[in-house]
Amino acid sequence: MNAGSRHFYGILAIGLLFHITSSLYNFENTYDAYVHMFFAEHYASSWFDTWEYRWYTGFTVTSYPPLVHHIVALLSKWVGLKMGFLIWSWVVVAILIRGVYRFSQIFFSERIALYAALATVFSTAVCEALHIFGQLPSLTGTALLVNACSEIYLWLRRGGKLRFLSSISLIAMTSAAHHVSTIFGMVFFVFPVIGIALFDLAQMKKSAGQIIGIQDFIRELWTNLRRIVFFGFSAGGITLLVTFPYWIWSKSDPITQVPIPHGSRDNFLEVLSSGLVFFLIPWGIILLLLPFVLRRLTYKRHVFLGLSFVLLFILGTGGTTPIPRTILGENAFQILTLDRFTFWGSILVLPFVGLFLFELLEGRIKSFLEDRIGRMGHRLLAISFLISFMALAIVTSNLSAFKKLQPETIDIQPIVNFLHRDDHDKWRYLTLGFGDQMAWLSANTKALTVDGNYHSARRLTELTSRAVERLENAKYLGNSGLTSLQQFLTVPEKYHLKYIFSNDQFYDPLLHFAGWQKLQELENKIAIWERLDVPPLPQVLPRKDIPSYQRLMWGVLPLSTVLFVVFIHLILRQRGLSTKVEVDEGLQYKERSRGSAWWFHLIWAILVSSALVYIVNQNAQKTTSQASPSQTIKSFFHALDFKDFNLAYSYLDPTSRPSLEQYLLELSLDGGMLSSYVKLDSLSIQTLGENSQGIQTLVTATWTTSLSTFVTEHHCTVRKQRGKFYLMPESYPRRRPAETFGRDTEVTFVKQGRRSPLVGSTDKQDVLDRPDGWVSNSTLVRHKDSYAVLGEFFNIDVDPAFVTIEAILYDSLSNEIARYSAMDGMIHYLLPKESTPFLIDFSSEFERLAMSGQDTVTSQPSRFVLFVRTSVAGFSPYRSIGFQNLKTDSQESISGELYNYGTDAISIPQVLMAYQDDSNAVKWVSRNYLSSGVRPHRFQSFLLPLKPLDHVEILHAADDSQIFINGSSRSYYRSLTPELESTGPAIELDSNVQLRIYSNILTLQPYID
């Protein structure tokens, strides 16, 4: 073993030690690791089955190249999924280091290639791809691709069938791991290598010192054109062969969905966080070396690589300039994640980073620095550079320790146990607030979910019609995410969705008012929500089968490429054909004298460093700075947004703020939507002036909740103390209840089946009769450009009822247009003899149909059919609440007080207002949420606008034949219906319209207690 080999294996050991240590602590916090484990678990359970039931309503796994998943699946048989994933990631790191080492030898000497391999170990792009993104298939494809490049160069230079087979087998393995790496790699990696090989062949035919011209290059290209074309067709053919089922899938089932926003497409100058993650971090210290790199890429031999690098650099800038959009086209720009180009560019330039390290430590730069600052100065500068290089890699690999990238680790075993007992897995489930751990839950259970973590394979129009990646993180996707989530929560029976596992209380109001019941909280603090009256999954689920030969190809060919690569390299070694790239000395890099440009490099380094410091400082000031009144206010509301009340307290004026305990108590007095269930959307700050108290400002905050958007105004006073600005604390009203000790009597209900204490499946509950109900009236109305079905429902039974109301719209030709259910436009849980108005708003459903391109939205509804289902509710809804001091103001608003005379704290109160005509028929229903809660024996004042009914047009009133209650026509219940009266208090608006008011409340405990 020569010195070069020993040094290479030493670098390989350093790389493995560094990345093994980092991955053991960080891989569970990466974005995609669990996704790939989920795919691996699929193959481990059923190798040749190409249909996966567990995500969405089923999808085909041929939508993703399987090699990495196959390897992890095989390893999991012995070491488990997590360790299998880790072992293969370590192997890929070794393959990548080896590939860059061989790839660099195409350009430079072995000594420089060793430095390039060392640069690979501490590349921030590699660290980010592996330890933040968890993009193992992409890393695998790139690692194999750079290894293939050296083999392609050797084949073009030396020829030989074995060299060709070695090249093409590595291309096949790359395609089986990540087909996108092959497609773009042929453009950005392989073609430049072919150009360099042709240049070298032409140069070898010249005498020493002769310079080749373009005609010499063209002559060499013509001579080798047949070989190059043959290689191109072979690479394309082998790519098509090993992933043939994928191409069939992409042709027969193309991706047709609304583009999902991705930070790599942002304008990095406007969205600094995206620029940091998708541009600055992956390029890392290479940005400081750009003048050095670009200068070397202008050498005639390197010009092909230089063009490739410049193109990758530009494409990696995302939406900062219009150039990437112009090059790729609108469709490709919206589909691709552009950070992949930055990653490839950072790998492509590593040989020149190795050259810089060589020059800094052993070459011309070393001599230059020693002449000007002495040997000790050079050593200090070189050591500082190397430490910075390694420190950036360490920080990048451990970024999750500095910034939270995923929710806290969730113990999924209690959830798995719940799904596997009492046949709970006969229904679909949904997770909220799990992050990418939802894929790990799926990998450990056979239960099905309507969500998923591979959006390219989904086909549900509720998901593809909106810019939503996952339902699990809907709150971060604005109105599109929450609207898409509401589609599933409102009509869960359509998807057989019965259980929701929530790790985020933000969604509690939406779940409650959509008719979901909080079932229990598991020992891992995950709340289980249940929807009653959802039918179980059918025994046989639909699936899309592919021909047997395609399943066989998918299960055999990708993994066989690994065996073929190993076999070819064993033969190469047996025949003494080295895989080492040895470039003739006359072709190797030699520094040309172009005059000293050290000053330009120094200025560039200063500019880049200053820009980095500015960006980091700007990001830090957004959340922590108290350097100005506006920054202090932003920091205060940011802390409230993330429920960091201790941090928010620190921004209050130390001389006038209460104690921390008093501050937290005052925050908890009202509770409600704004204190517990909101996400800050935007903040507007207006300076009003300055007085003796401080700077007076008016702050307008827009808060997003899972139900609606709230806008609040705050008069804030900011005062400067000891060089920092502080907020003057607000005063809170301290209402005392009328009674010291409250008492309440109530009738309670419990529904429990006759469960048997036996191992195995038992009936969860007894079958109970459905409570009787009555729909007094129901009409189809048009309001502006939207349609709605509304009316009034009565529970005429002696049992409490859970009620679901669904309407189907038809056009004049009796063609179904749309169907939807009432969400928060009614009270879903009714006590005996209690009534509720209901509103089924079709606006979001029509929006979904329009975005999915369905032609039915062009039809105008002319009639409808109403279906009501009831089931016995196993608990007693909280009804110890009433209205007092109701008043109307000039037909424009209504004011009053909501009084809680019971013993439970109301977290979120909803006020439903039903407008009725003189025959008590409902003409409209308004939904209103109060921002603050109501504690026991206290009241909450409200002022709500009245709805003008001028634009509400009645299109159709349903009769008995169009209203069905529990499967029977409404006429069946006429004999059972006593004299009924609405339960809400009424206020006369005019001679033709009266207003009935109903309360619907949430009594769950908020964040602050």
N, C-alpha and C positions, 0 to 999 in steps of 0.2 A: 504494500500500500504506500503510494507516494505521499508527499507532504500536502498536495492539493486535496487529495481524498481525505486525509486525516482532518484537515481543516474543515472540509465540508461536513463530515460526520460530527465534528464538534459543534458547528453552527446548527446542524439538524437537532442535536441534543438540546442546545439552548432553546431553540424554537419550540420543541415539544415540551420542555419543562415549563416555559413561560405560558404557553397556551393551555396545557393541561391544568396548571394551577389556576389560571383565570376561569376556564370553562367549568371547573368543578363548583365554583361559587356562583357563576353568573348564568349558566345555561337555562335555568328555570325562569329567569326574568327576560329572556329574549322574546322577540315577537313571533317567530315562526317555528320555534323548536317543537312545540306541542302539536302543531299542525302536521309536521312531517312524522311525528311519532304516531299520530292518528292514522295516517295512511299506512305506515309500517304495520300497525296492529291489524289493519284490514287484511294485508297480505299474509301476516302470520296466522290469522284465523282461517282464511280461505284464499289460497294462493291464486287460483285461476278464476275466481269470481270477480267479474268486472263491475258489478253493481253494488253500490253502498247505500243502504237504507237510512243510516242514522242521521244524516244531515239533509236539511231542506225537506223535500218529499222524495228523496232519492236522487242520486246522480251517478254517473259512470266514472270510475277511477282512471279510465283511459284518457281523461282530460289532463293528466299530468304524467310526464315521463317517470317510469317506476324504478330506475336502477338504485338510487339512494334508498328508497323505501324498501326495496327487496333486500338490500344488504343489511339494513337495520332490522328488518323482520327476521332474517336468519340469525343475526347476533342475539336478538331478543330471546330466542329459544334457550340460550344458555345464560345470558346475563341480564335479561329484562330490557324493556324498551329504552329507559333512560340511559343505562350504561351502553346499550347498543348504539344509541345516537352519539354518545360521547366518544366511544372508541372509533367510530367511523370519522368523526370530526377531527380526531387526532391524526388518523391516517391521511386525511385530506390535507391537513397542514403540512405533513411530511411530503406529500406528492407535490404540493404547490411550491415549497422551498426547492425541491429537486428540479421542478419544471423551470422556475425562474433562473436557477443556476445554469441549466443547459441552454435555456433561451438566451441568456446573456452572453454565452460563449459564441453565439452567432456574430456578435458585434465586437467583443473585446476579449482580452486574454483571460485565462483561468483565474488569475489573481483578482481581476476586477469582478469576475462572475461570483467569486466568494463574497465580496462586499455586497453585491446585489442580493445574494441569498440572505445575508445578514439583514439587509434593509427590508427584505420580505418578512422576516420574523417580527420586526417592530413597525410594520406598515399599519398606519391608522385605518386605512381602508379595509385591510384584512381583519383587523381587530373589530371594527364596527360591523362588518358583514357577519362575523362569527359570533361575537359576544354581545351584540346589541340586537341585530336583526335575526340571527339564527338561520341565515340563508344557506343551509348546507348543500342543497342541489346546485345552486348558482356557484358556490365555491368549488364544488366538485367539478362542474363543467369547466370552469376557468382553469383549475389546476391541471386537468387533463388536456385542455386546449394548448397551454404553453408547453407541455411536454410533447404534444403532437407537432408543434411548430419546429422544434429542433429535429425531429425525425423527418419532417417534410424537407427541411433544408438539406439534411444529409442525403436524402433520396435524390433530390435535384442535382446535388453536387457529385455524388458518387454512383447513383443508380443502384440497381439490384432489386430483385423481386421481394426479398425479405424486408428491405427498407420500405418498399411501397406498402407491403402488408402491415408493417409496424405502424406506419403513418395512418393508414386507412382504418386500422383496428382501434387506434386511439380516438380518431374522429367518431367512429361508431360508438365507443364507450362514452364520449362526450355527449353525443346525441341522446343516448339512453338515460343519461343523468340530467341533462338540461338542454333541451333542443334549441332554446333561444341563444345559448352560448355558441352553438355551432353556426346558427344562421348569421348572427352578427360577427362571430369570431372569424368566419371566412372573409369578411370584409375588412375587419380592423386588425386581425392578427395574421391570418394565413396569406392573404394577398401581399402585404408588405414583406413577409418572409420570402415569398416567391420572387418578388422584385429584387430583394437583396441577393438571393441565390443567382438570379440571372445576371446581375451586375458583377458578381464575383466570377462567374463563368466567362463573362466577356473580358474582365480584367486579366484573367489567367492567360488569355490568348494574346495579350499585349506584352511587349518587352518591358523590362523593369523601368519604371519612371514614366512610361507612356500613359496618357490620360485618355480614358474612353469617352466617346461622344454618344449622342443620342442615337446616331445611326448604328453604332456598335451594339447598343442595348436592344434596338429594334431587331437587328440581325439575330441576336441571341434569343430573343423572344420568339421569332419566327422558327428558329431551329428547334426550340423546345415546346412549340405551341401544342403539338399533338399530345405530348406528355402532360402538359398542364391541363388541357381540355379533358383528357382521360381521367386525370385526378379529380377535376371538378365534378365530372359526371359520376365518378365512383363515390366521392364524398356525398353528393346529393342522393345517390341511389342507396347507399348504406344508411344514411339518415332516414330516408323514407322507409327502408325495410325494418329497421330495429324499432321504429315507433309508428309502424303502419296503422295500427288501430287509432292512434291519436289523430292522424291526418284524416282518417275516415270520419271520426267524431267531429272534428273541426269543420269538415265540409258538410256533413249532414245535419249538424246542430250548431250553427255558428253563434257566437256571442252577440246578442242583441240586447244591450242594456244601457241605461243612462250612465255616462262616465262617472266614476267615483273620484272625488277630489283626492289628490295626493300631494304632500308637501314638496316633492321633487319637481312639481310643475308650477310652483309659486314663483312670484317675483322675489328673489332673494334680498333685494334692496328694500322691499316693503315688509316682507315677513322674515325678520332676522333669524328667528328660531329655525325656520326651514333652511335658510342659507347655512346656518351653523351645522345642522345635522346632515344635510345632503350635499354639501359642497366643502365647507371649511374642514370639517373633521376628516372626511375620507382623503382629501388632498394633503392635509396636515402640513408637515414641514416641507413637502415638495413645493408648495407655493413660494417659499423663500428661494428655491433653486430654479425657478422658471427661466430666468435669463441664461443660466448655465446650460440647462437642458435644451432650450430652444436653439441656442447657438450651436450645440453639437448636432441637433437634428437637421440643421441646414447643410451638413456635409452631404455630398452627392450620393454616397452609399446609403445614407440614412434618410433620404428625402421621402421615401415611401412610408417609412415609420413616422416621420414628422407630419406628413399629411394626415395619417390616421390619428395621431395624437391630438393635433389641433382640432380635428372634427369631433373627437370624443370630448375634448375639453369644452367646446362650444355647446354640444348637445347636453352636456351635464349642467349647463347653467339654467336649465328649466325654462320658466316663463320670464326670466329676467330680461331677455331679448326676444324679438320675434323670430330669430333665425331658426331655433330648433323646431318650432311649429311649421315654418316654411319648408324645412328639409324633410321632416317626417310626414307632413300632411296632418290635417285636423284629426282624422280618425286614429292614426297611430300615436299622435301626440297625446290624445285623451286616454288611450288604453295602456301605453307603456309607462312604467315607472322609470323616470329619467336618471335616477341615481345609479342605475346599472352602467350607464356610460361613464360616469365619473369613476366607478369602481374599475371598469376595464382600462380606462386611461391611466389610473394609478398603477395598475399592474404592468401595462405596456411600457411605462417609463422607468420601471425599477432598474433595468440595466444601466441607465444613465445616472440614477441615484447611486448605484454602486460605483460608477466612474467618479462621481464627486467625492465619495468617501475615500476612494483610492487616492485621488489627487490631494485631498485634505490631509491624509495621514502619511502618504508616501511620495506623492508626486509634486507637480508644479506649484500647486497652491501651498503646499507645505514649505517649499523653498521660498516662495514669494513672501509668506508670512514671517518666516525666520529671518529674512533679510531686513524686514521693516520693524518687527516687534520682538525679535529675538526668539530663541528656542523655548524659553519658559512661557513667553506670551503665546506662542503657537500652541504649546501643549494645553494651556489654560483654555484657549479658544476652542480647540478641538474637543477637549473633554466636555466643555460646556455644551457644545453642539450635540455630542453623542448622548449626554445626559438628557438634554431637551428632547431628542429623538425618542429615547426610551421612555421618558416620563409621559410624553403625549400618548404613546402606545398603552402604557399602564393605566393612565386616566381614562382613555377611551374604553379599554377592556372592562374597567370597573365603574363605568358611568352610572350604572344602576345604584351604586352605593352613594352617589352624590345627588342624583335626581331620580325620583320615583318613576319607573317606566311601566310598571304593571301593578295591579292591586296586590295587597298582601297575600302571601301564600295561603291557599284555602285547603283545608283537609277535606278531600273529596269522599273519603270513605263513608261518613254518615249519609251523604247524598246517594251514594251507590247502594248502601244498605236499604234506604227508603225505596229506591226504585225497584229493588229486587224482591221486596216483600209485598204481600197482599195484591199481587198483580198490578202494581202501579205502573209497570212498564208496558201495560196494554194501551196506554195513552202517550201522546207526545208531551214533551216538556220544553221549557225555555229557561235560559239563564240570563240574569241581568247583573251587570257590574262584576263579571268574572274576568274580564280581559281575555287573553289567549288561553287561560286555564280552562275555558269551556271546551277546548279541543282535548285537553287531558282527561276531563270528565267523560267525554264521548269515547275516548280510547279505553276506558275502564268499565263501560257498561254497554249492553246491547240495546238499551232504551233509545228511542228516537227523539230528535229535536227538530223544530221547524227552522232553527237558525243553523249557521255553519260558519266556517272560517276559510273557505276557498270560493270566493265570489264568482270566479270565472265559470264554475260548473253549475251554478244555480239557474233555475228557469222559472221560478215563481214570479208572476208579474207584480205582486205586492213588493218584491224586493228589487226586481230589475227595472221597474218603472221609476225608481227614485235613486238619488245618489247616496246610497246607504251600503256600507260594507258589511256591517253586522247589526242585528237587532240588539245584541248584548250591550253595545255602547251607544245606544240611540241618543242619549242626552248630549253627547259631544257633536252630534251631526245636525243640530238645529231642528228646524221645522220638518225637514225631510225625514230625519231619523225618527222623531216622535210620531209623525203622521203614519209612517210605515209600521211602527210598533202598534199604534192604535188599531190598524187594520186587523192584526192578529188577535189583539185582546178583545175586540168588539165581536168578532165572529169566530171564536175558537173552535166551535163545533165543526167548522169547515175543514180544519186541520187536525181534528181530534186532539186539540191542545188542552190539557187539564191541569198541569202543574207548572208553576213558575218558581224557580229558586233565585231569590233576590239577595244580592250582596250590597245593595245600595238603596237607602231609604228615599232617595230622590223619586223613585218610581211608585212609592206607596200610594200617593193620592190618585194617580192614574189607575192603578190596579183596583183600588177600592171603588171609585166612582164608575169604573167600567164593569162592576159586578163581581169582582173577585173577592174571595174570603181568605183572610190570613189563617192558615191551618195550624201551624206550629213553628217554633224556632228550634233548629237542630243544635246539637252541642257545639258545632263549629260556628255558631252565630249566623247561619244562613237561614233566612225566613222562607217558609214554604207557603205559597198562595195557591188556592184551589178554585177552580170554576165548576160549579155544580151543573148537572144535566148535560154533560158532554159525552157523546157516544164513544165507545172504545174503538180502537183500530180494527179494521176488518181482518179476518184470518189470512186472506191473501192480498198482498199489496201490489200495486202495479210496478212493473220494472221494464227496463229496456234492455233486451238481450242482444248480443252481437254474435255473429257466427262462431262456431267452435274453433275454427282455424285461427281466428283473430285472438280468442282467449288463450289459445296455445302459444301463439306468437308473443303475446304480451307477457306470459308467464315464463317463457324460455329464452327468447332472443336477447333481451337486455342483459340478463345475468351472464349469458354465454359470451358476451363481448369481453367481460372481465377474464374469463378463462382463456379466450383467444389471445388477448394482450399478453397475459402471463406466458402462454405457450410460445408465442412469437419471440418474446424477449429471452426465453430460455434457449431457443434455437440460436438466436443471435450470439448469446454468450458462448454456447457450445462450439460455434464456428469461429469464435474469436473476433467477431465483428463488434467493436466497441460502440456504445451509444454516446460516447463523448464527442462533442463537436469541436473539431480542431480546425480553426481558420488559418489559412496561410499567413505567414508573418507579414507579407507585403500587403495583405488586405486588412490587417488589424488596425485598430484606431491609433492614429498618431496626432498629437496636438499640433495644429498649424499656428504659426505666428500671425496674429491679426492685431497686434498692438495691445496695450494694457487696457482692460475694461473693468478693472477691479472697483473703480468708483461707481460705475453703473450698478454693479451687483450690490454694493453697499447701500446705495440710495434705494434700490428696489427692496432690499431686506428691511430697511427702516420703514418704508411706506407700508409694506405688508404687515409688519409687526404693529405699527401704529393703528392700522385698520382693524386688526384682530383685537387689540386692546380696547379700541372704541366700541366694537360690537359687543364684546363681553361686558364692558361697562354699561352700555345701553340696556342690555338684557338684565343686568343686576339692578339698575335703577328703576326698572319697571315694577319691581316687587318689593324692594327694600329701602329705597332712597327716601330720606327726609330732607333733601336739599332744597326743596321748593314747596309751596303750599299745594300745588296740583299733584306733585309726586307723593306727598304725604297722604292726601285724600285717596289717590289711587291705591297706595299700599294698604291703607286701612280697609277699603272695600274689597281688595283682593284677599286680605286675610279673612274677612267675613265670608267671602265666597267659598273659601276652602275650609271653613269652620275651624280656623286656627284662632280661637278667641283670646288666647294668651298673647299672640302676636298683635292682634287688633288692640288689645288693652295697652300695649306698649306705645302705641301711637297717640294715646290720650295725654293731655296736659298733666304732668306729674304733680303740679301744685293744686289742681282742682278735681282730679279724678277720684272716684270712690275707691275703696279697696277692691282687689280682684274678686273676692267672694261676693261683694255687693254688686259689682258689675255683671258677673255671670248670673246672679239672681235676677237682676233687672231685665237682662236679655230673655230670661225664661218666663217672665210674667205673662206675656201675651202668647208666645208660641206661634203656631199657625204656619201658613205657607211660606212667608218671607223669612222666618227665622230658621227653618229646617229643611225645606224641600225646593230650594232654588239654585240656579246657576246664573252668575252674573254675565249678561250678554254685552252690555255697553255702558259707558259712563260719560256723562257730559258735565263739565265744570264751568260755571259762569261766575266771574268775580264781580261782586256788587259794590265793593268799596272797602274802606278801612276806617275803624274808629278806635276808641280807647281799649275795646275788648280784643281787637285783632283784625285780621282780614276776613271780611264777610263774603261767603260764596253760596251759590245755589247749585246743588248737585242733583242732577237728574239721572237716576239709575234705572236701567231696563233689565228686568230679571226674567229668565226663562224657567218655567216649571214644566212638569210633565203634562199639565192640563192647559195652561194658557200663559200669556205674557203679562207681567205686571210692570207698571212704571211708577216709581216713587220719587218724591222730591224731598230733599234734606237741606235745611239751612245750617251750614257748617261754618264755624268760626275757627280760624287757624291762627295760632300765636307762635312766635319764635322764642325759643328758650335755649340758651347756651349753644347757639349755632345750628340748632335743629328746629324744624317746625312741628308743632303738635296740634291736635284737634281738641277743642273744648268739648267735654262730655255733654251729651244731651240729657235732659231731665225726663224721667219717666213718671207718668201718673201712677199713683199708688192707691188703687181702689181696694176698699175692704168689703168683704161680703157682709150681707145683712145678718147672717147667723154665724155663730161661732162653731156650732156643730151641726152638720147637715144629716138628715135622714131621708131615706127614700125606700119605697116599697115597689116591687115590680114582679110581674109574672115572667118566669124564665122557662126556657125550653132546652131540651137536649135530645139529640138523635143518636142512639147507639144501637148497633146491631148485636145479634147473638153470636159473638165470635167464640170460636172453640180454641182452647189452649193446646193446639196440636201443631206438630211440625208439618209444614206443607201449606198448600193454598187453602184458605178459608174464605167464606163470603165476608166481604168487608161490612156490609150493612144489609138490613132487611129491606124488602121492596115495600114502599109506602104508596098509598094512593096520591095522585097529584091533586093539590088543592084546587078547588073550583074558583073560577075568576070570571070577570065580566068586562067587556070593552063597551063603554057607553056610546062612544062616537069615535070615528077615525076618518081623516080626510087627507088627500094629497094636495099639497100647495106648492106654488112656485113663488120664490122670493128672489127678485132680481134675476140672476142667471143660475140659481141653484134650486133643487127640489128637496122636499121634505115630506115625510108622513108623520102626522101627529094625532093625538087623541087622549083618552083617559081610560085607565084600567083600575078595576076594583078587585081586591081579594075578598071574596064572599065566603071564604071557608073559615073554620075555627082553628086552623093551624097557620103558623107563619109561613110565608111563601117566598121562594126565590123566583123571580120572573125574568124571562127572556122574551123580547118582542122583535120579530123580524118581518120585514116587508119586501115584497118582490114587485118591481115595476114592470109594466107591460106597455107596449105601444098600441096603436089603433088596430094593428093586425095580430094582436095577441102574441107578439114575439117578446120574450124576456129581454129586458134591457140591463137591469142590475138588481142585486139583492144586498141588503145590509141590515144591521141590527142597531138598536138603541144603545148608545154607550153611556155618557154621563147626562143624557137628556131625560132621565127618569130615576126613580128610586127602585133599585133592584130587589131589596129585601123589604117586604111588607108584613106588618102585623095583621091579624084577623080584622076584617071590615075596614082596612085602610085603603086609601086610593092614592094614585100617582098620575100626574100627566106624563106623557111621553113624547119625545121628538126623535125621529130617525132622520138624521141629516145626511143626505146623499152627496154632499159636495166633495168630500175626500174620495169617495168611491168613484164618482164620475171623473175626478182628476186622475185617479189611477188608471181607469179605462182609457182615458184620452192619451195618457203618457205611454201606455202599452200599445197604442195604435189600433184598438178595437173599433170596428165600424159602428157598433151598437150605440155609441155615444151621440151619433148624429140623429137618432130617433128621439121623438118627444114623448115622454110618458103620458098616457091617457087614463090609466087605471092601475090599481094595485091589489094585491092580496096580502092580508096580514095574518101572521102565524104567531100565536102566543103559547109559550110553554111554561109550566110552573112545576116546581118541586118543593118538597118540604124543607124549610130552612132549619138547621139544627141549633139555632141560637136565637136569642131575642135581640132585635136591633135596638139601639139606644134611642129613645124618643123623649127623654126628659128635657125638652127644649121648646120654647115658645116665642111668639112675637108680641111686642108691645109698642105702644105709641106710634102706630103706623099712620103716615100722612103722605098725601100726594101734593105736588107742587106744580100747578098749571099744566097738568098732563105731560110734564117733561121728566119728572123724577119722583121717586118714592123714598121716604126715609123712615127709619124705625130702629128698633133695638131687638137684638136676638138674645134672649135670656136663657141661661143654662141653670135650671132649677134641680138638676140631678147631682150625682156624686162622681161622675167621670169628667175628666178634662177633655174638651173638644179641641182637636188639633186643627182641623180644617172644616169650616162651615160652608155649605153650598146653599144658595137660595134659588129655588126654581119658581119662576113666575109664569102662571098659565093664564092667558087671555081668553075669556069665554064670552060668547054672545048671549043674547037673552034666552036662548034655549039651552044654555050650559054646554054648548059645543065648543071645544077648544079650537081657537083660531091661531094661536102661536104659543110657543114655550121658550122662555129666555133662561139661560144658564148663567149664574153669577157666583163667583167665589170671593169670599172675604179674606183679606190678606192676613188677618190676625185670628188666633184661636180664642176660645172662651173657657175660662176656668170655672170650676163649680161655683154656683151661686153668684155669678157675675154676668154682666151683659156686654154686648159688643154693638156699638152703633154702626149704622150703614146708611149710605145714600146711593141709590141705584137708578140708572136712567130707564125711562119707560120706552118701550118699543113702538114706533109709529107703524100702524098696520096698513097704511095706504098701499104699500108695495107688495102685500101678501095676497096672492090670487089663488082662490080655491079652484082646483081643477077637477076633483072627483071626490065624492063622499061614498064610503064603502057601505054595503048592505050586509045582511046576514050571510049571504052566499060567498062573501069575500073576506070574512073574518073567521078564523079558526082558532079555537082554544083547546089546547091539549089534543089536537087531532079531530075535534068535533066542531061542526058549524055553530056559530053563535046562537042560532035558533034553539039548539038543544038546551042552552042555559037560561032561556027566558022564563021557564016555569020555576027555576031555582032562585031567580033574582028578586030579592025583596026591594022595598023602597030604599034607594041609595042616595047618599049625599056626599059630596066631596069633603074631604077631611081638612083641607087647608082653609085658613081664614080668608074672607073675601072683602074686597074694597071696590066700591062703585067708581068707575072712571067716567062713564057717561051713561046715558039711558040705554045704550046698546052693548056696552062692554063692561065687564067686571073682571077684576084681577084677583086670582087666588094664589096664595103664597105657600110654598112647601119648604121644609128644611130637610137637607140631606147632609149628614155629618160623618166625619172621620175622627175616631177617638184613639188612634194609635199614638204611642208615646213618641215625641219628637226627639231630635238629637240632644237638645239641652233639657235636662230634667231639673 
